[in-house]
Amino acid sequence: MTETVFISEWLKESYPVVYGSLCHAFDVCKVSFKILPYSNDYWCRDFMPVHIGNGRYVGYNYRPDYLWDDTSLRQYITNQLAACEGIDLEMADSMDIIFDGGNYVRCGETVLVTDKIFMENPQWRPLRLIERMEEAFQAEVILLPWDMEDECGHADGMVAWLGGNRILLNNFRQLEKGKKKPFTKRVLKILEAHYDITELCYDCKVHPKSWCYLNYLETGNGIILPALSETMDCDNDLAALECFKSLFPEKEVLQVFARPLIKEGGAIHCITWNLFQQ
């Protein structure tokens, strides 16, 4: 299986410093990367097909409400078919469902999706919607509660797969200290029935945007981790680096300055898309 990472040309146009840092990380990790032939935005994870395993992909209707509901933002909606033109990929299925690649976390034989999917597809009966996704993804769909503080409702901002039955949960417990209705308890109750959970926790006073570190990119040789500081030496960046080195001892962990993206609600995983080919 070969792997190529794609990014949008708009990343270089909009954030040249982030683009340069990311390209350096690709070189160090010996990652083959290419520029998407067509896109209207740099959040390519959201509009590209999702990988269901063995180099096979599933397409969908990309029309997220956080862009569609504001007519001035519709210009940033990328046509998925146009974005895939010229890319040699095996499309196993295409769903007539409004979906978003950021709301898809593949965990072996299961897929994690937030329940925002119901609000985005009111024309579907809930059970039939789940059945259709399971048919396309060829996996059991497990629903997570939508944290409505995140308008996108993305599962990839909540969890990441560590392989086997293990998943990585974001540092919600640290971030929600002092809140009256902890979100973590609701999420854990669902996840504990299916997975062995590792919770992220940083040995420092956490920044409100320390959620960003879960939005990393894993490649065959390394982990590309977002950084809040341009010099990558603030307390949170250093604590995150040590944490991920212990989580992935067999891989090189590199940080990429991503604060401009983080301010917009995303990071490294959001701006990359992995193409796997047999």
JOGIMO-V379809 format. One line per field, one symbol per residue. ss: DSSP state (A for helix, B for strand, O for the rest). psi: psi as a letter, one per 30 degrees, with the letter a starting at -180 (. if undefined). burial: 1 if it has 9 or more other C-alpha atoms within 8 Angstrom, else 0. A space follows every 10 residues. Layout:
ss->???
psi->???
burial->???
//
This chain:
ss->OBBBBBBOAA AAAAOAAAAA AAAAAAAAOO OBBBBOOOOO OOOAAAAOOB BBBOOBBBBB BOOOAAAAOO AAAAAAOOOA AAAAOOOOOB BBBBBBBBOO AAAOBBBOOB BBBBOAAAAA OOOOOAAAAA AAAAAAAOOB BBBBOOOOOO OOOOAAAOBB BBBOOBBBBO OAAAAOOOOO OOAAAAAAAA AOOOOBBBBO OOOOOOOOOA AAAAOOBBOO OBBBBBBOOO OOOOAAAAAA AAAAAAAOOO OBBBBBBOAA AAOOOOOOOO OOBBBBBO
psi->klkkkklkff eeeeieeeee eeeeeeeegh kkllkkfklg lfifeefllk kglhgklkll jjikffeefj fffffgkkje eeffkfkjlj jflkkhkjlk ffhjjkicgl kkklgfeeef iffkkeeeee eeeeeefhlk kkkkkkjffj fehkfffell kglbgklkkl heeefgkfkf ikeeeeeeee effflkkkkk kkiljkkfgf ffffhlkkle flkjklkeke fhgleeeeee eeefeeeiff lkjkkkkgee eeffgabeee glkkjkk.
burial->0011111111 1100110111 1100110010 1010010011 1111111111 1100111111 1111001100 0011001111 0111000010 1001100111 1111111001 1111111101 1000000011 0111011010 1001110000 0011111111 1000111111 1100010000 0110011001 1100101001 0100010001 1111111010 1111111110 0101011111 1011100100 1111111110 1100011111 11101110
//
